[in-house]
């Protein structure tokens, strides 16, 4: 077939590579779309490989894939809607599968002709200790000048002023962080005692409504399933409460009630502090069963509840702000997130003191060890904000802590986040993206993971994918105020929307990081505001 030769050029995937990738996608649990969407994707990929991409119009797809006679593309948006669903499905697949997929299949907006590009051509099946968690030795950290050059060569392709400014910034950071030694010897850590405990009660409903009974049970189960993905909390399910752990034993109880009107169901949710029965958070979510199934509605509401309650900087880590000398895991997490909001030297000292003391008393708490690793990275990247010189061994300490935590609990999203950042700032971008992909796959509702992974994807050149995740983090309230806004500014800058870029940049916390000022200067310069 002569038409196939285009895809067999040396710089593009071959036909059999594309077909193999297509089969991986269609059979993957991560690509959970209806059969019609899968037929749609197979059809447009096959037609393109066969050299018939010029026939891929809405009318052709509507009649061939959907089986509709006299399909009117102007009045019937079915093909456009299905194409949008497939684009989101592909985006989700590559986020979950990681950056190691050999071939990337996309359907650019504005048409139905797919494109095929090489991925990183490195297999990524699961998180393996010898790959993602391989130790970082001092010899692997590049000399200052070559590291700075690789950062500027690898991460950025933008207008000259922007590139020069950020290259200078990253070079300055690296000059301040030449690694001299590893962290002193400590015991390995794992999950600790004293985490924030949430008892999830079965959602209430009118006793005579059998339909709501099923939805109540399903929503309760989905909420539990989504909450347990957050390693900083301990979840008591309704079944566990009957075995001796009553809701009164927990720090918080999550209570919900359902009521309906025709095909609309409203869920009222509240989080109650058990010590004084104070309601620390309450909201409601609506389910419209005319546009989604009960299963879809239960899953969507549960994700919103879990994200609001348990995400970093969410309700659980904002409602109680006092930290005693008990150094429980929950108090240390509160101290850490309080420090991230304040970003002061005194708050850092409190958080690190808590985390170190917890490590000594409970040396198997991987989550707290990951948080301690993140503080070491912060002392390097936010040295100006913290008002002290960056420690020369900060990145080495962070890497050691993250790797130790990962050896004990590799299925911990916070541990993988720490690992991602330690790899990234040690200039091992491929390993950083692997760890980030694994963290996001474990818990897509963790806005801190989504935002930090999105920034790393964007900075490594995958702007569209990365910016989607940064946007998700901003919309869901991830990070301290003004933290991810600078990411949104960069995203707008890269797509050429200078007005939006300036607005986002001014919404960011300009004193948080010198890079925020560099970004705003680049945007103003590109806008002609000299």
NORKANOR-V708484 format. One line per field, one symbol per residue. burial: # if it has 16 or more other C-alpha atoms within 10 Angstrom, else .. A space follows every 10 residues. Layout:
burial = ???
This chain:
burial = ......#... ..###.###. ##..##...# ##....##.# #########. #.#..#.### ##..##.... #.#.....## .##..##.## ########## #######... .###.###.. ...#..#... .##..#.... ##.#..##.. ##..##.... ###.###### #.#######. .#.....### ##.####### #####..... .##.##.### ########## ########.. #.....#.## ########## ....#.#### ####...... #...#.#... ...#..#### ###.###### #######... ..#...#### ########## ..#.#.##.# #########. .######### ########## ###.##...# ########## ########## ########## ########## ########## ########## ########## ..#.###### ####.##### .######### ####...#.# ########## .######### ####.#....
